[in-house]
Amino acid sequence: MDIQTFVHPYLQIYTKCFLIRTAHYNVWIDTGLRGGWDGPQTACLMDGRENVALLTHGHWDHIGGVNRIRRSGGVVYGHEADRRELTEPDWQWLWQFGQLAEDFELPPARKAVFYDSIEPPMDLDCTAADGDVLEFDGLRLRVIAVPGHSAGSVCYLEEGSGILFSGDAIMGSGFFTGTPQISNFETYCRSMERVKGLRVSRVFTAHTEPVGGAELPRLAQDSQDCA
């Protein structure tokens, strides 16, 4: 399976989204930052295939291309529990960063980058629930709910290849200079216990390099320990 990776830099770090092309579809896993769609991604978007975006969760650095997909005539899938992240960006800002204002000083660029990277108003077109199988030509992507990083975090397991797209849910001992936010610790631990039982060939996350499937149980345990 040919997977094209797009890296979107911000604040000296980056997020990634992925494209899988079939005969009739461009299947996007996450949509990165709004500014990342200037260039090669736009050309892919306009290649005559139907565009579909599968969001691993609704955080700002994964939803910046949602409206690009929708304007192209495509559809956006995501878990219902994360719809609010798309439809109420001010609420998301408060939860992600604003609530920390009395604890430490946020870099001024943080707020500017947040709002520059998204394009309200946004929404989901279709929901992706645990156990759903989304089919696009020969692709079969099974939805695996892994709440805890966000309420609606999901992984997508491509059943033919065994490749798992995990978004931010499975990050080992963290990434960049910190750790992913955890919205619910107990729920997150249960999700990581579930992940340990998956059998996959390879794991693609949104902020780190891909790893072999044999590393998944260790990666899930490290993620749980880090949380």
C-alpha positions as CSV (number, residue, x, y, z in Angstrom):
1,M,0.0,0.0,0.0
2,D,1.4,3.4,-1.0
3,I,1.2,5.9,1.8
4,Q,2.1,9.5,1.1
5,T,3.2,11.5,4.2
6,F,2.8,15.3,4.5
7,V,4.7,17.1,7.3
8,H,3.3,20.4,8.5
9,P,5.8,22.4,10.6
10,Y,4.8,24.7,13.4
11,L,6.7,26.3,16.4
12,Q,9.8,24.3,15.5
13,I,7.9,21.0,15.7
14,Y,5.5,19.3,13.3
15,T,2.4,17.3,12.7
16,K,1.7,14.8,9.9
17,C,-1.2,13.7,7.8
18,F,-1.3,10.7,5.4
19,L,-2.8,10.1,2.0
20,I,-3.7,6.7,0.5
21,R,-4.8,6.7,-3.1
22,T,-7.1,4.2,-4.7
23,A,-8.6,4.1,-8.1
24,H,-11.4,6.4,-7.2
25,Y,-10.5,7.9,-3.8
26,N,-8.0,10.0,-2.0
27,V,-8.2,8.8,1.6
28,W,-6.7,11.3,4.0
29,I,-5.8,10.3,7.6
30,D,-6.1,13.6,9.5
31,T,-5.7,16.9,7.7
32,G,-2.9,18.8,9.5
33,L,-2.7,22.6,9.6
34,R,-4.5,24.9,7.2
35,G,-1.2,26.4,6.0
36,G,0.1,23.0,5.1
37,W,-2.3,22.7,2.2
38,D,-0.5,25.3,0.1
39,G,1.5,23.2,-2.4
40,P,1.6,19.5,-3.2
41,Q,-1.4,18.6,-1.1
42,T,-3.7,20.9,-3.1
43,A,-2.6,19.3,-6.3
44,C,-3.5,15.9,-4.8
45,L,-6.8,17.2,-3.7
46,M,-7.7,18.2,-7.3
47,D,-6.6,15.0,-9.1
48,G,-10.2,13.9,-10.0
49,R,-10.6,11.4,-7.2
50,E,-13.2,11.7,-4.5
51,N,-11.6,13.0,-1.3
52,V,-12.4,11.5,2.1
53,A,-10.8,12.6,5.4
54,L,-10.7,10.3,8.4
55,L,-9.9,12.2,11.6
56,T,-8.1,10.4,14.4
57,H,-9.4,13.1,16.7
58,G,-10.6,16.7,16.7
59,H,-7.5,18.6,18.0
60,W,-6.5,21.7,16.2
61,D,-3.3,20.4,14.6
62,H,-5.3,17.6,12.9
63,I,-8.3,19.5,11.5
64,G,-6.8,22.4,9.5
65,G,-7.7,20.9,6.1
66,V,-11.2,19.9,7.0
67,N,-12.8,22.7,5.0
68,R,-10.5,22.2,2.0
69,I,-11.8,18.6,1.9
70,R,-15.4,19.7,2.1
71,R,-15.0,22.5,-0.5
72,S,-13.6,19.9,-2.9
73,G,-16.9,17.9,-2.6
74,G,-15.3,15.4,-0.2
75,V,-16.5,14.2,3.2
76,V,-15.0,14.2,6.7
77,Y,-15.4,11.3,9.1
78,G,-14.6,11.5,12.9
79,H,-16.0,10.4,16.2
80,E,-19.1,12.1,17.5
81,A,-17.4,12.8,20.9
82,D,-14.9,15.1,19.2
83,R,-17.4,17.1,17.1
84,R,-17.3,20.0,19.6
85,E,-13.5,20.5,18.9
86,L,-14.4,21.3,15.3
87,T,-17.6,23.4,15.9
88,E,-16.4,25.4,18.9
89,P,-12.7,26.4,18.4
90,D,-12.8,28.9,21.3
91,W,-13.8,26.1,23.6
92,Q,-11.0,24.0,22.3
93,W,-8.5,26.8,22.9
94,L,-9.6,27.2,26.4
95,W,-9.3,23.4,27.1
96,Q,-6.0,23.0,25.3
97,F,-4.2,26.1,26.5
98,G,-6.2,28.9,28.0
99,Q,-6.9,27.0,31.2
100,L,-3.1,27.0,31.9
101,A,-2.7,30.8,31.8
102,E,-2.4,31.1,35.6
103,D,0.1,28.3,35.8
104,F,2.7,29.5,33.3
105,E,3.2,32.1,30.6
106,L,2.2,30.7,27.2
107,P,4.4,31.9,24.2
108,P,2.5,34.7,22.4
109,A,2.8,32.8,19.2
110,R,0.9,29.9,20.6
111,K,-2.5,31.5,20.3
112,A,-1.8,33.0,16.9
113,V,-0.6,29.6,15.5
114,F,-3.7,27.9,17.0
115,Y,-6.2,30.2,15.2
116,D,-4.1,30.5,12.0
117,S,-4.0,26.7,11.7
118,I,-7.8,26.1,11.6
119,E,-10.6,27.5,9.5
120,P,-13.9,27.8,11.3
121,P,-16.7,27.0,11.0
122,M,-15.9,23.3,10.7
123,D,-17.9,20.1,11.2
124,L,-18.0,16.4,10.6
125,D,-20.0,15.0,7.6
126,C,-20.1,11.4,8.8
127,T,-19.4,9.8,12.2
128,A,-16.9,6.9,12.7
129,A,-17.9,4.7,15.6
130,D,-16.0,1.8,17.2
131,G,-16.2,-1.3,15.1
132,D,-17.2,0.5,11.9
133,V,-15.4,-0.6,8.7
134,L,-15.0,2.1,6.1
135,E,-14.5,0.8,2.6
136,F,-12.9,2.7,-0.3
137,D,-12.3,0.5,-3.3
138,G,-10.0,-2.2,-1.9
139,L,-9.3,-0.4,1.4
140,R,-11.0,-1.6,4.6
141,L,-10.3,0.7,7.5
142,R,-11.7,-0.6,10.8
143,V,-12.4,2.1,13.5
144,I,-11.0,1.3,16.9
145,A,-12.0,3.7,19.7
146,V,-9.2,4.7,22.0
147,P,-10.6,7.5,24.1
148,G,-8.4,9.3,26.7
149,H,-6.2,11.6,24.7
150,S,-9.5,13.2,23.6
151,A,-13.0,11.8,24.2
152,G,-13.3,10.8,20.6
153,S,-9.8,9.5,19.8
154,V,-9.8,6.6,17.3
155,C,-7.3,4.5,15.4
156,Y,-7.9,3.2,11.9
157,L,-6.6,-0.3,11.1
158,E,-6.3,-1.0,7.4
159,E,-7.3,-4.7,7.4
160,G,-5.5,-5.7,4.2
161,S,-2.1,-4.5,5.2
162,G,-2.4,-4.5,9.0
163,I,-1.2,-0.8,9.1
164,L,-2.5,1.1,12.1
165,F,-3.0,4.9,12.0
166,S,-3.1,6.1,15.6
167,G,-3.1,9.9,15.6
168,D,-1.9,11.1,19.0
169,A,-3.3,8.2,21.1
170,I,-0.1,6.1,21.2
171,M,2.9,8.2,21.8
172,G,5.2,6.1,24.0
173,S,7.3,8.3,26.3
174,G,6.0,11.5,24.7
175,F,7.2,13.6,21.8
176,F,9.0,16.9,21.2
177,T,9.6,18.3,24.6
178,G,6.5,17.2,26.4
179,T,3.7,14.7,26.6
180,P,0.3,14.6,24.9
181,Q,-2.7,16.0,26.8
182,I,-4.7,13.3,28.5
183,S,-8.4,14.2,28.9
184,N,-9.3,11.2,31.1
185,F,-6.6,9.2,32.7
186,E,-8.6,6.0,33.6
187,T,-10.2,5.9,30.2
188,Y,-6.8,6.3,28.6
189,C,-5.3,3.4,30.5
190,R,-8.2,1.2,29.4
191,S,-7.6,2.2,25.8
192,M,-3.9,1.3,26.0
193,E,-4.7,-2.1,27.5
194,R,-7.0,-2.7,24.5
195,V,-4.3,-1.5,22.1
196,K,-1.8,-4.0,23.5
197,G,-4.0,-6.8,22.1
198,L,-4.0,-5.6,18.5
199,R,-2.0,-7.4,15.9
200,V,-0.7,-5.0,13.3
201,S,2.2,-4.8,10.8
202,R,3.1,-1.2,11.3
203,V,2.1,1.9,13.3
204,F,1.9,5.4,11.9
205,T,1.5,8.2,14.5
206,A,1.0,11.9,13.8
207,H,4.2,13.2,15.5
208,T,6.8,10.5,15.5
209,E,8.4,8.1,13.0
210,P,6.6,4.8,12.1
211,V,7.4,1.7,14.0
212,G,7.0,-2.0,13.4
213,G,3.9,-3.7,14.7
214,A,5.8,-5.9,17.1
215,E,6.6,-2.7,19.0
216,L,3.0,-1.8,19.6
217,P,2.5,-3.5,23.1
218,R,5.7,-1.8,24.4
219,L,4.7,1.5,22.9
220,A,1.2,1.2,24.5
221,Q,2.7,0.4,27.9
222,D,5.2,3.3,27.6
223,S,2.2,5.6,26.7
224,Q,0.3,4.4,29.7
225,D,3.3,4.8,32.0
226,C,4.0,8.3,30.6
227,A,0.4,9.4,31.2
